[in-house]
Structure formats: C-alpha cells, structure tokens
Amino acid sequence: MQFRGSYQGSSFSELLAVDFSHLRLDWSDLAGGFDASAVPHGTTVMGFKYADGVIIAGDRLATMGHRVASRDMEKVYPTDAYSLIAIAGAAGPAVEMARLMRIELEHYEKIEGEPLELEGKANKLSQMVRQNMPAAMQGLGVVPLFAGYDRRRSAGRLWGYDLTGGRYEETDYAANGSGGIYAAESLKKTHRLDATREESLRMAVQALVDASDEDRATGGPDVVRGIYPIIDFCTQNGIERASEKEIETVFRAIIAEQTSRRRTAS
Amino acid sequence: MSMPFYVSPEQVMADKAEFARKGVARGKPSLVIECDVGIMMMAENPSTLSKIGEIYDRVAFAGVGKFSEFDQLRKIGVRYADIKGYAYSRDDVRGRALANAYSQAVGDAFTQQLKPLEVEVVVVEVGDSTLAGHENNAIYRIQYDGSISDHHGYCVIGGAAEELSDFLSSRVRDGIPLGEAIGLGKSALERAAEGEPSVDVKNLEVCVLERERQGRKFVRLNSDRVGELLSA
C-alpha cells in the first residue's frame, strides 16, 4: 500500500479520489440498461426533534423488486458521538455512503485536531449525495437523513436530502424512502417539539407502524422473528439506542389500542 | 575541468546524523508508559500544537523535534491507517505495519535528502483482550535515520532520552495505576527540564489509549483531569 500520496488536505473522500481512485467505483463509466430492481433497496427512515434533542428511526426491511432481500438490514448509523445518518434507497451505495461518512468525520477530526461543526458535517454529506448522482440516474439513488446534537447551540438538528444533494434543514420532522410519505403523514398528526423521550419513542413506533401498514416495502415490528426497528436518540449526552424490549412494549401497546378501538366500533 | 570536492560517505552520514541529533535534542522529550488502563503518553508542551495524536482505534503517535516535520508524519500515518481500515477491516490497522512504514520513510529521507528529518517518533498500539492475537500492547520507536526498535513497559524520545529511560527503568512496573504513571512521567520530564525543575500540570499534554473503551480508544486528558489523577 502506498504510504505517502500527493493529497495534503483533511477530507477522506478527496484522499480516495486523488490517491486511491482504484478503491472507488466510478459510476459515470457504467452505461445504462441496468435493472435497479436486481439490487436491494432500503425503504423507510424518519427523524424528528423532541425535548432533549433529536430521534432517528428506520425499519429493517430491504427489498429487491417485490422480493424480501433482507429482514434485518440496518439503516441508522452513528457517524460520530453526536451525529447520525439514516439511509433509504439502493442498499449497496447507501451503506457505503454511511460508512464513508463516518470515516470522513473521524478522518477530519484526527487530521485537524478538532471535529467539524454539525452544519459542516451536514454539508459534507450533501456533497457525497451529489457525487452519487450518476448512480441515482441508473436507479441507484440514495436519500439520507442526517441528525445530530449541536453542542455549540445546545439543540438537536435535522436535515433531509434529495437525490441531487439538495440539503434541507427541518424544523420539526422528516422522512424518506418508499414509506416515508406515510411516516410523515403520521408524524404530522402526532409530532410535538416538547415531547418527552417516552412520548417520542411512541410517536416513532406509531409512524413506522403506519408506514408499514400502507407501504408493502416497509417492514413493521416482526414479533415472530424478534426483529424491531432501529431507533436512536441523540442528546447532549450522546447517542442512545432504544432497546428491543422497549420497542416491543410500545408496539404491543399500539396494537392493543388499535384492536380495542375496532372492537368498540363494531 | 573543475573537480568536485570528495567527501567520504562515512563523513556525509556522520554529519547528517549529528545535524539530526542536535535538532531532536533541542526539543523537550516525550514519553509513554504502559499502565493498568492501557498506555499513557505524555509530553511537556505549553503550546496548543499537539505532539501526541490519535492514528486509529488502538494506535497512537507521539513525535519530538521539528513540529512541521513530525506533524507531517502524523498526518501521513492517519491517512495510511484510514485507507487501510477502509480497504480491509478496522482490526487490520496495526501499529507494527505503521512503524515499519515510518521507518522506511524516515530512513529514505535520511539517505536521499540533503537535510535529514529532525524528528523522532513513537508508535503505540494498545492490546484488545477480546481479539485473539491482538492482546498485547506494542511500542515502537523510530529515530531520525529510520532505525526502529520495540519497547516494553516504557519508552522515551527526544533530548535526554537515555537518561530518562534509566530513570524510568527502575521505577516502571507491570500494571502501574494511571495516576502513578502520570506522576512518574512528570518526575521524569522534570529531570530533563534543567533550571526549571518543576513542570506545571497546565503544560503537560497527556493522552491515554484505554484498553476497555469501545471503538476509538484514544482519549486526551485535560489539565483538570491530569491534576485529579496526580493527587488521587
């Protein structure tokens, strides 16, 4: 492995591009005619702000066309101690983007001796999404959400992206992926900025249940296999993942409530 | 036709070595000590420009001599480690490979360039008890001419390195508590500081590779924490 390259800056993705281009896949070389349904796609991710910071959640299903590709895919990744990425879209490029984002932030911090500002991190991700444009044109788009706790401003912050790298800071909530629209509809009715941790967890599970109810490509909690959505809280104390037990309890309560509502109606 | 002056290769090497040694000896020493929680690294450094740096999950770096030169080596090390971890796995990034690469690079500069690097660096790797074959700590010292050596228990680089090594050799023991290791390192640095034998805690740069920490094991201790550990 080459020890001393020509790149002198502090960005890992630029280092790859300049000195290690063989480690990157250049999508612009690939001609069309690619069947995007032949690769797994991740489906629904969402995030919203609450009293202590921000919450990010994702279901676990990956689909290939109408088939289940994976029942326990992870779509939510911590990128450092105070920020998270959630990915929807073509699973391969999406997971790679999450991994690169984590290395990018760590690399910058080590080279420069201090971490990027949260806004700087969000902007960096925007460039990474934009670089994926050639792949997006072939049906392999990645649409992430990025969230974190801004310690300089003592606030949780949340960004949504589009396929072109467009970056939108959200004031309340955001959702992406095939079931994202249903999750957003659910949050529109339930979301409160002053919600506690418990209330937020319930809002998140409810939104994912609603999304999986309407969108066949979104996986709801799977009590048979014991597979539950991934839900991470990011506050001034860092990142905390909700336990499966906790999510299961909330899910069962939601189901019980829906069932009793139907019984009362009939 | 003018004849170039003949200088014997021995003389060239001796001159370069003396030049580099002088450059290194001008700076204050840095040291590392293995302790109960992992590996402690310490430098007397009143400035905000770090002499100690994180390279990867379990690997760290300390340099002495000319700042611009060893900091450049540190950055090369971070790039090398991050690329390796990206191309293979995080566990494939090892201190020994990095130390060897440093040895090559510093040695090449010594033989091929007019001015050798006026630096000395140490690469440390803390063991991971959960990974078979990766359990042990490792300490490598690379000198200005590229010569490399491995050390156990402790290592000193920079001016008065030999004297401080003698001081530490009789005092460092296996599993020494972190606070005691910091105290020992501080007394060692005070021996090197002629004329001003008391080193202020505020001027100590102390970092630890913590064995039991998950993921990135490198921690920089602020002076309050160093003071706390010293008085404990």
Interface residues (C-beta under 8 A of the other chain):
Chain A: M1 F3 R4 G5 Y7 F12 L15 L16 F20 L23 R99 L100 I103 E106 H107 K110 I111 G113
Chain B: S50 G53 E54 I55 K75 I76 V78 R79 Y80 D82 I83 K84 G85 Y86 A87 A101 Q104 A105 R216
